[in-house]
């Protein structure tokens, strides 16, 4: 369990960073330089270390011997500029090729923050029509020298010559994830409009983008956690002047994510407004801080055990992928379903990739040692938060 005093000052500092307010005297007195290593460890795991350091500096709490930490801010600014440049290059190529596209996630969210560099991301995410995916991929590889890396159930990952990762999405949420989100998200292009001066660059409506953010959080919850940053995004989105609360609520109810959104909003107010936490918010907080940005193996295995009926069911689910998921990895199955056994075997050959083999080994080890009680507890938690 994470020390509550450390958590208290962490979120006080993050509040100070994104709201532009100074710490209270009580909050300043809570901080001591000895806490910095723990604060940096947690914030680096959550990819918010730049905001932590920014707030410490803003509140006069960085000592001369802590000057090394300021490099974290410079790195965040550098990362942001590289991502902005990459998005501009991708946009120009897709525009020239007359391919409709919608920037996603951090590419949009950073514009809502006080400063763009405050919202870091790992890659550039762009949505294209599934029928344009092959042509969009070819344009980026031939024009910009991108290298195609792998295909997942909803996107193709590419890497730019400078190391920036770009994900070309052809879908937003997979079947069976985030309650009924797909009922809403499948209509993304019907809820997008052209940006001024462009014929191919689209953006989502406020309510649709908000729904997508909640659905993306829900998807990550179902695989083990999503970290602090999406809750910070949620707080920022909840305080935008152009927010359409009624339309947002309508979509959340349609996608059966209203309960989940309400619980997440409550925790965002605890973290970024200093409201008192109820037991469910505290449970969610521990789940998230334990899991980091992408969730923990323990969380992921416990959730999948509960979903698939125990250890053996979990093991089978990892060996044999359902057709609806497998066809997204291998589109050839759309017209040749008889090839499912072949593609199941082909998928197993991914284990020859060191990173995949390591992940599989860790999950199997966790699956063997995890008891039914932990899986049941995780399942009850998900049900309580509306998933």
C-alpha positions, 0 to 999 in steps of 0.5 A: 500500500502506497504511503498516504502522506506521499500520495497527498503531496503528490496530488497537491503538486499535480493540482498546482501544476495544471491549475496554476495555483500555489500550494497552501502553507499546510501542503508546503509543510507536508513536503520534505526533501526526503520525499523526493525520491519516492515522489519521482519514482511514482511520477516517473512510473505514471509519466507525470514526473515533469509536472511534479518537478514543474510544481516543485520549482513553481512553489520554491521547493527544489533545492540546489542539489535537486537541479538535476530534476529540471532536466525532466521538464526539458525532456518533456518539452522536447518530446512534445515538440517531436510529437507535434512535428510528427503529427504535422508530417503525417497530416500533410502526407494524408492530406496530399494522398486525399485520405480522411483522418482523425487525430486521437488521444494526446494529439488532441488532449494537449491542446486543452492543457495550460501548456502543450508540453504538460500532456506527454504521450508515447506516440501519435495516434490517427484514425483512418477508414479501414479501407484506407489503411493499406494506402495510408500505411504505404504513403507513410512508409514511402514518403516519410520512410516509416517502418511498419512494425506490427498489426494489432486488432485495431491499429498498425504500428509504425516507427519514424526514422527518428524513433517516434511511434505512429499508430494508424487506427482502423477501429477505436474499441474492440468487440467485448470491451468497455461494455457497449462502447462499440455501439457508439464508437462504430459511428465515429465518422458520423460524429466528425466534422472537417477542420477549417481549411481542410478537406481530409482532416476531421475532428470529433465532436466534443461529446464524442471525444469525451465518450471515446476518452471514457471508453478508452479508460474503461478498456484499460481498466479491463486489462489491468489499469490506466494510471493517473494521466487519463484522470488528469485528462478527464479533469481537464475535459470536465473544465473545458468551456465548450463542454456539452454536458447533456450530449456527453451524458446521453452518449455515456448512457447509450454506451453503458458507461455512465456509471463508470464515468461517474466513478472516474469523475469522482476520483478526478475531483479527489485528486485534482480538487482535493475532495475527500475520498470515499472507500471506492475512490480509495480502492480505485486509487490503489488499483491505479497506482499499483498498476502504472500507466499500462496496468500490472500483470497481477491486475490483468491476470486477476481480471482475465481469470474472473472473466474466463472462469479461473486459471484453466479458462484463462490459459485457454483464452490466451492459447485460442483467440476467438474468431472476432478478435483473430480476424482483426489480426489477420484480415484474410479471415474475413473471406476465408474463415476456414483458415482460422486454425492456420492463423491460430498457429501463426499467432503462436509464432509471435512467442519467438519475439523476445518481448512477447515471450517475456510477457507470456512467461510472466503472465503464466507464472502469475496465473499459476500462483494467483488464487480464486479469492484475488480474482473474485475480488477484482471481479467485484471491483469491476462490477462496482465501478460499472464494468 
